[in-house]
Amino acid sequence: MLPFYRDEKDKVMGVSASARDVTVQKRASQYARSLIEAALDPLVTINPGGKITDVNEASVRATGFQGKNSSGRTSPIISLNQ
């Protein structure tokens, strides 16, 4: 929702909006993802709740679970540390 600037009679005099260029962040994210996918070792991303959120192709080859099948599973490594 945009904030409206109103005069003393509540007439809209203007609005305020802002934007941010996220090109650099998007490129950095894509570069990081390419490094993860290029890794020969299995890499798994786990959220603070211990759920697997992403795996690279090496993980798929090692476990047989496709990324979409792995997402949402509880990581046994995290479970041991709780």
N, C-alpha and C positions, 0 to 999 in steps of 0.2 A: 504494500500500500504506500502510495506517495504522500508525503506530508504537504498539506495545502497551507499557503500563507493567506490569511484573511485580514481584511481591514476591520475597523471598529463596528461596522454594520454587518459583519460576517460574510462580506462579499469576497469571493476568491480572487486574490490578486496575483497568485503565482503558485508554482509547485517546485519542489526540490527533487532532484534525481541524481544518482551517481552511477558510475560504471567503472569496471576495473578490467584491464587487459590481462588475461590469464594465459596468454600464448607461451610465455617462458615456463610457467608451471606445467602446462600441458606437455611441452616438449621434454621437460625434465622427467615427467612421469613416463612418457613413452620411451625415453632412453633407459630409465631404470628398468622398465618392463622388458626391454630388449636384452639387457644384461642378465636378468633373471632367466629368461627363456634360453639364452645362449649357454647357461651354466650346464656343465655335465653332471653335476651333483643334484640330487633331488632337493628342491626347496619348497617349503610349505609356509603359507601365511596363516597365522592363528590370531583370532581376536582375543581381547582380554577375558572373555567368557570361556575360552578354551575351544571354541568352534573353529574348524578349518574354513578359511574364507577364500583361499586360492592355492593352486599348486602349479608348478611348472611341468613341462613335458617330460623331464627326467623323472619326476615323481610319478607321473602316469606310467612310464615304462617300468619303474621299480615296483609299483604296487598293483598295477592293472586297473586302478580306479581312475576313470576320467575325471577331469576337474569338476564338471557339473555333478558327478556322483559323490565326490569327496566333500564338496561344500556342505557345511552344516553338521558334519560328523564331529564328534568330540575327539580331540587329540589325546592319545594315550600318554604322551609325554607330559602334557599339561595336567592330566588327571593324577599322575604320580607326584607332581609337585604341590598339590593342593593340601 
